[in-house]
């Protein structure tokens, strides 16, 4: 059992700022008890371009979440994304200290330390280390080598780096909005935590999180993340395309996309006519419904082409037995899973948040996957801290977002 606690996640997105409050009970079960969601002001493609606007949005979402939950909240796990995030595959190799007694946790830590010994470009910082696998004397795909016999231990990992300037803006915005940062967590990893099953992680799956300003790709295989890519195109680009093509404002275009958008044949071949207000609502114009689909389709095709090229170039296309899981608000476009299945030649489904109590139907929505994943990962990190005090407790610490990464960031920005 663990002591009941409150965990907060803040999803800083291009389209929305979402603050989720969750509580654990004495058995460690997690339930959502509050949410604050406001339009995002001050971000573009996942990056802060107006600090004061971003602070205002985060503060407003915080107040909403506090009013909803009845809790006063002062710290949070914060999700970040953006094209400035990069993942570097790395490998660390060490000789096992005492082969006669088997591999120890100290051997694992030494291998991970070797994997982190890479030159990080100036202006960038290592913010997370995700272990993909351990290799013992050439035997691959090992998740926990402790106790195994062997002479040589390797650790394959993804070293995730970010722009110091971009991270500093996130810290300032969150702190000035009234939060301490418990830890920085990558949004695609948080989304995957909320929507994937263990079976999918083991068999091979790609998460495609189509946010407002970016599309995030995370690939899992044998239970671990093996690839992370972020593309600077997302749902907001659909709005821009519709606004230009229909001669309307972007806010109106977003409304039309949500209410009338779709890319299935029933949309692309439709003979229906819709009325669109123009000139400030003073006149209306008749537009075929299929025009909306014809505008949206090429942009979505572009996003999928970027994802396909990334998977193909890195050799992952044939390793996704569980196919694609699409999430983010844009994943709700009617016909999107059929389009993805056709283009990729594999199954595709929509990723809805799962395995968390207290979810109303409104929250069982892909647009909340990241925020819910943040509190789930926050709970795991909390449990990892507790487990570190007992024998064998390093398992969680090595496979969740590290305290080490948080410490580095606090040293950078103190």
Secondary structure, 3 states (H helix, E strand, C coil): CCCCEEEEEEEECCCEEEEEEEEECCCCCEEEEEEEEEECCCEECCEECCHHHHHHHHHHHHHHHHHHHCCCCCEEEEEECCCCCEEEEEEEEEECCCHHHCCCHHHHHHHHHHHCCCCCCCCEEEEEEEEEEEEECCEEEECCCCCCCCCEEEEEEEEEEEEHHHHHHHHHHHHHCCCEEEEEEEHHHHHHHHHCCHHHHHHCEEEEEECCCCEEEEEEECCEEEEEEEECCCHHHHHHHHHHHHCCCHHHHHHHHHHHCECCHHHHCCCCEEEEEEHHHCEEEEEEHHHHHHHHHHHHHHHHHHHHHHHHHCCCHHHCCCCEEEECHHHHCECHHHHHHHHHCCCEEECCCCCCECCCCCCCCHHHHHHHHHHHHHHHHHHHHHHCCCCCCHHHHHHCCCHHHHHHHHHHHC
